[in-house]
Amino acid sequence: MGYLTRSLKTVYINTKAFYDKFVNDLNGIKPFAFNSHYRDKGYGFGTEIGGDIGDRDTLKFAFNYKFDEHKEHDDGEPVQTYQDKTYSFALENTYKFTDFTRLILGVSYDTRDAIKAQEYGKITSATNTLYDFEVAKRHAFNYQAAIKHSFDGNDEFSVSFAKKTYFPSMKERYSKRFGRNEPNPYLKPEVANHYEVGYQRSFGEALRLETAIFYSKVKDAIVEHNIIVGGKKLAQAINVDKAEYKL
């Protein structure tokens, strides 16, 4: 039994790390006097490894990790904490049929782990209390395929398909937006099948023109919906079964 092996001819490694911090204090005046405090931080890192595995083949692998934390409270209230972890693994291969024609195939696996989500308010009694939302992991498997061709080296024609997943943000899931919104911790990821035909052309160094036609079919699209809670009209982010976008 024989085995076929292919080694990387050239290899590169790109790494990144980041840390962000945001501090905000909001002071209200009469007739709605209040002092709100917001503390956000995020950090993470990523690695991309790639190289040529043949005269026409280039293979890339990427891993990314991100941690997000949001804390908020008004004077005299307990601190509410929201935390997410996000992991992403991706693999991409580019095959050159000629110097002018390329086929790009890619897959990725993403996980968003909602660790903690708290709210201060009324649940079943008239007394405010600090309570926890139900949290869970969300998973997504995405893929893409694109063929790109240049007619004279100064332009590029492309046809592509991609399955993409959008994880709703903390704001979309939990924010009350100063009492105008009802949280929805059960908001599901938005999944889109995206088709696109594009063309771009360069006219020297100073001018570049791009145009594209696309069609997206979305499952569990995230939209804002009006509901009545306790006799009050509020907005809430919800999932709708299907949506279509095109241009």
WOSULTA-V937096 format. One record per pair of residues at least 24 apart in sequence whose C-alpha atoms are under 8 Angstrom apart, sorted by sequence separation. I is the first residue (numbers start at 1). GAP is how many residues later the second one is. D is the distance in Angstrom with one decimal. If there is no record, write none. Layout:
BEGIN
<<I GAP D> <I GAP D>>
END
This chain:
BEGIN
<<19 24 4.2> <42 24 7.1> <43 24 5.4> <63 24 7.6> <64 24 5.1> <86 24 7.3> <87 24 5.2> <113 24 4.4> <141 24 7.9> <165 24 6.5> <166 24 5.0> <192 24 6.3> <193 24 5.3> <218 24 5.6> <219 24 6.6> <18 25 5.4> <19 25 6.8> <42 25 5.4> <43 25 6.9> <63 25 5.6> <64 25 6.7> <86 25 5.6> <87 25 6.5> <112 25 5.7> <113 25 6.5> <140 25 6.5> <165 25 5.6> <166 25 6.4> <192 25 5.6> <193 25 6.4> <217 25 7.3> <218 25 5.0> <17 26 7.5> <18 26 5.6> <42 26 4.5> <62 26 7.9> <63 26 4.7> <86 26 4.4> <111 26 6.9> <112 26 5.2> <165 26 4.5> <192 26 4.2> <217 26 6.0> <218 26 6.0> <17 27 5.8> <18 27 6.4> <41 27 6.1> <42 27 6.2> <62 27 5.8> <63 27 6.5> <85 27 5.8> <86 27 6.2> <111 27 5.7> <112 27 6.6> <164 27 5.8> <165 27 6.3> <191 27 5.6> <192 27 6.2> <217 27 4.7> <17 28 4.1> <40 28 7.7> <41 28 5.4> <61 28 7.6> <62 28 5.1> <84 28 6.9> <85 28 5.0> <111 28 4.6> <163 28 7.2> <164 28 5.2> <190 28 7.0> <191 28 5.2> <216 28 5.7> <217 28 6.6> <16 29 5.4> <17 29 6.5> <40 29 5.7> <41 29 6.7> <61 29 5.7> <62 29 6.6> <84 29 5.6> <85 29 6.4> <110 29 5.8> <111 29 6.5> <163 29 5.7> <164 29 6.5> <190 29 6.2> <191 29 6.5> <215 29 7.4> <216 29 5.0> <15 30 7.4> <16 30 5.3> <40 30 4.5> <61 30 4.6> <84 30 4.5> <85 30 7.2> <109 30 7.5> <110 30 5.1> <163 30 4.6> <164 30 7.5> <190 30 5.1> <191 30 7.2> <215 30 5.8> <216 30 6.2> <15 31 5.6> <16 31 6.6> <39 31 6.0> <40 31 6.2> <60 31 5.7> <61 31 6.5> <83 31 6.2> <84 31 5.6> <109 31 5.8> <110 31 6.5> <162 31 5.9> <163 31 6.2> <189 31 6.9> <190 31 5.1> <215 31 4.3> <15 32 4.5> <38 32 7.4> <39 32 5.0> <59 32 7.5> <60 32 5.1> <83 32 5.4> <84 32 7.3> <109 32 4.7> <161 32 7.3> <162 32 5.1> <188 32 6.9> <190 32 6.4> <214 32 5.5> <215 32 6.7> <14 33 5.7> <15 33 6.4> <38 33 5.7> <39 33 6.3> <59 33 5.9> <60 33 6.4> <82 33 7.6> <83 33 5.1> <108 33 5.9> <109 33 6.4> <161 33 5.6> <162 33 6.7> <213 33 7.6> <214 33 5.5> <13 34 7.1> <14 34 5.1> <38 34 4.5> <59 34 4.6> <82 34 5.1> <83 34 6.6> <107 34 7.5> <108 34 5.1> <161 34 4.7> <213 34 5.6> <13 35 5.7> <14 35 6.6> <37 35 5.5> <38 35 6.9> <58 35 5.7> <59 35 6.6> <81 35 6.8> <82 35 4.3> <107 35 5.7> <108 35 6.2> <160 35 5.9> <161 35 6.5> <13 36 4.6> <36 36 7.2> <37 36 5.5> <57 36 7.0> <58 36 5.1> <81 36 5.9> <82 36 6.3> <107 36 4.2> <159 36 7.9> <160 36 5.3> <12 37 5.8> <13 37 6.7> <36 37 5.8> <37 37 6.1> <57 37 5.8> <58 37 6.6> <80 37 7.6> <81 37 5.6> <106 37 5.5> <107 37 6.5> <159 37 5.9> <160 37 6.6> <11 38 7.2> <12 38 5.5> <36 38 4.3> <37 38 8.0> <56 38 8.0> <57 38 4.7> <80 38 5.2> <105 38 7.7> <106 38 5.2> <158 38 8.0> <159 38 4.6> <11 39 5.7> <12 39 6.2> <35 39 5.6> <36 39 6.6> <56 39 5.5> <57 39 6.6> <80 39 5.8> <105 39 5.8> <106 39 6.5> <158 39 5.8> <159 39 6.6> <11 40 4.3> <34 40 7.1> <35 40 5.8> <56 40 4.9> <80 40 6.9> <104 40 7.9> <105 40 4.6> <157 40 7.7> <158 40 5.2> <10 41 5.1> <11 41 7.1> <34 41 7.4> <56 41 7.1> <104 41 5.7> <105 41 6.7> <157 41 5.9> <158 41 6.3> <9 42 6.8> <10 42 5.6> <78 42 7.5> <103 42 7.5> <104 42 5.1> <157 42 4.5> <8 43 5.8> <9 43 5.4> <10 43 7.9> <77 43 7.8> <103 43 5.9> <104 43 6.2> <156 43 5.7> <157 43 6.7> <8 44 5.5> <9 44 5.9> <103 44 4.5> <155 44 7.4> <156 44 5.4> <8 45 4.5> <9 45 7.1> <102 45 5.7> <103 45 6.5> <155 45 5.6> <156 45 6.5> <7 46 5.9> <8 46 7.5> <101 46 7.3> <102 46 5.3> <155 46 4.1> <6 47 6.3> <101 47 5.7> <102 47 6.5> <154 47 6.0> <155 47 6.2> <6 48 7.8> <100 48 8.0> <101 48 4.4> <154 48 5.6> <100 49 5.4> <101 49 6.5> <154 49 7.6> <190 49 7.8> <80 50 7.6> <100 50 5.0> <135 50 7.3> <187 50 7.4> <100 51 7.0> <134 51 7.0> <138 51 7.6> <187 51 6.3> <188 51 6.8> <78 52 7.1> <133 52 6.8> <182 52 6.2> <184 52 6.9> <187 52 6.6> <100 53 7.1> <181 53 5.2> <182 53 6.2> <183 53 6.5> <184 53 6.6> <180 54 5.4> <181 54 4.7> <182 54 5.2> <183 54 7.6> <184 54 7.3> <112 55 7.4> <180 55 6.4> <181 55 5.7> <117 57 7.8> <173 64 7.3> <172 65 6.2> <82 88 7.7>>
END
